[in-house]
């Protein structure tokens, strides 16, 4: 994970979490990397979409970059089938939210929009 430049957010230490968010914003503004964000903050044991931890969305709001909203389904099966066979996963790009669309929003508002889009898509995929 370190070699991939992963930036885990420390949920137990607000100061460290803020440092990580600032580092991610700087990376985006400097054009060093794109950021993949998993705003649930946890792996769902029930395979359901969990409520978002909206503070992580400050990365998008502060860096003013487009947000590509995506869902990935069935990744849990990869580990089970790793050596035996292929695993079919579903990946969908749902929307690209440009900075002008989220300008003036709070993280909770942006999080609600994204969460609703993702929940609708996952419901469709799983039917």
C-alpha positions as CSV (number, residue, x, y, z in Angstrom):
1,X,0.0,0.0,0.0
2,X,2.9,2.4,0.8
3,X,4.4,1.9,-2.7
4,X,1.0,2.8,-4.2
5,X,1.1,6.1,-2.3
6,X,-2.0,5.1,-0.3
7,X,-3.0,7.7,2.3
8,X,-5.0,6.0,5.0
9,X,-7.0,8.4,7.2
10,X,-6.5,7.9,10.9
11,X,-10.1,8.0,12.3
12,X,-8.9,8.0,15.9
13,X,-6.6,11.0,15.6
14,X,-8.2,14.2,14.2
15,X,-4.9,16.0,13.8
16,X,-3.3,13.1,11.8
17,X,-6.5,12.8,9.7
18,X,-6.2,16.5,8.9
19,X,-2.6,16.1,7.9
20,X,-3.5,13.3,5.5
21,X,-6.3,15.3,3.9
22,X,-4.0,18.3,3.4
23,X,-1.4,16.0,1.8
24,X,-4.0,14.6,-0.6
25,X,-5.2,18.1,-1.5
26,X,-1.6,19.1,-2.2
27,X,-1.0,16.0,-4.4
28,X,-4.1,16.8,-6.4
29,X,-3.3,20.5,-6.8
30,X,0.3,19.7,-7.8
31,X,-0.9,17.1,-10.4
32,X,1.1,14.4,-8.7
33,X,-1.7,11.8,-8.5
34,X,-5.4,11.1,-8.8
35,X,-7.1,10.1,-5.5
36,X,-9.4,7.1,-5.0
37,X,-11.6,7.7,-2.0
38,X,-13.6,5.2,-0.1
39,X,-15.8,7.5,2.0
40,X,-17.4,4.8,4.1
41,X,-14.2,4.4,6.1
42,X,-14.8,0.7,6.7
43,X,-15.2,-2.5,4.8
44,X,-18.8,-3.5,5.0
45,X,-19.3,-7.0,6.4
46,X,-22.9,-7.2,5.1
47,X,-22.0,-6.0,1.6
48,X,-24.3,-3.0,2.1
49,X,-23.3,0.6,1.4
50,X,-22.5,2.2,4.8
51,X,-23.1,5.8,5.8
52,X,-20.3,8.1,4.6
53,X,-17.7,9.8,6.7
54,X,-18.1,13.1,4.9
55,X,-14.9,14.7,6.2
56,X,-12.9,12.8,3.6
57,X,-14.8,14.7,0.9
58,X,-13.0,17.9,2.0
59,X,-10.3,16.6,-0.4
60,X,-12.5,17.3,-3.4
61,X,-14.0,20.5,-2.1
62,X,-10.6,22.1,-1.2
63,X,-8.8,21.0,-4.3
64,X,-11.6,21.9,-6.7
65,X,-11.2,18.8,-8.9
66,X,-13.9,16.8,-10.7
67,X,-15.3,13.9,-8.7
68,X,-15.8,10.6,-10.6
69,X,-18.5,8.7,-8.8
70,X,-18.1,4.9,-9.2
71,X,-19.3,1.7,-7.7
72,X,-17.6,-1.7,-7.6
73,X,-19.6,-4.8,-6.8
74,X,-18.6,-8.4,-6.0
75,X,-14.9,-7.7,-5.0
76,X,-15.3,-9.9,-1.9
77,X,-15.4,-13.0,-4.2
78,X,-11.9,-12.2,-5.6
79,X,-10.1,-13.6,-2.5
80,X,-12.3,-16.7,-2.5
81,X,-11.6,-17.5,-6.2
82,X,-8.0,-16.1,-6.4
83,X,-6.3,-19.4,-7.4
84,X,-9.2,-21.3,-8.7
85,X,-11.0,-19.3,-11.3
86,X,-11.8,-15.8,-12.7
87,X,-14.1,-13.6,-10.7
88,X,-16.7,-11.4,-12.4
89,X,-16.9,-8.0,-10.8
90,X,-19.1,-5.0,-11.8
91,X,-17.6,-1.5,-12.1
92,X,-19.7,1.4,-13.1
93,X,-18.8,5.1,-13.6
94,X,-22.0,6.8,-12.5
95,X,-21.2,10.5,-12.8
96,X,-18.5,13.1,-13.0
97,X,-19.3,16.0,-10.7
98,X,-17.5,19.1,-11.7
99,X,-16.4,21.8,-9.3
100,X,-19.0,24.2,-10.5
101,X,-21.7,21.7,-9.6
102,X,-20.5,21.3,-6.0
103,X,-19.4,24.9,-5.4
104,X,-20.8,26.3,-2.2
105,X,-21.8,22.8,-0.9
106,X,-20.8,21.4,2.4
107,X,-19.3,17.9,2.6
108,X,-22.5,16.4,4.0
109,X,-24.5,17.7,0.9
110,X,-21.9,16.3,-1.5
111,X,-21.8,13.1,0.4
112,X,-25.6,12.7,0.3
113,X,-25.6,13.2,-3.5
114,X,-22.9,10.7,-4.0
115,X,-24.3,8.2,-1.6
116,X,-27.7,8.3,-3.2
117,X,-26.2,7.7,-6.7
118,X,-24.1,4.8,-5.4
119,X,-27.0,3.2,-3.5
120,X,-29.3,3.4,-6.6
121,X,-26.6,1.8,-8.8
122,X,-25.8,-1.0,-6.4
123,X,-29.5,-1.8,-6.0
124,X,-29.8,-2.1,-9.8
125,X,-26.6,-4.2,-10.2
126,X,-27.7,-6.6,-7.4
127,X,-31.2,-7.3,-8.8
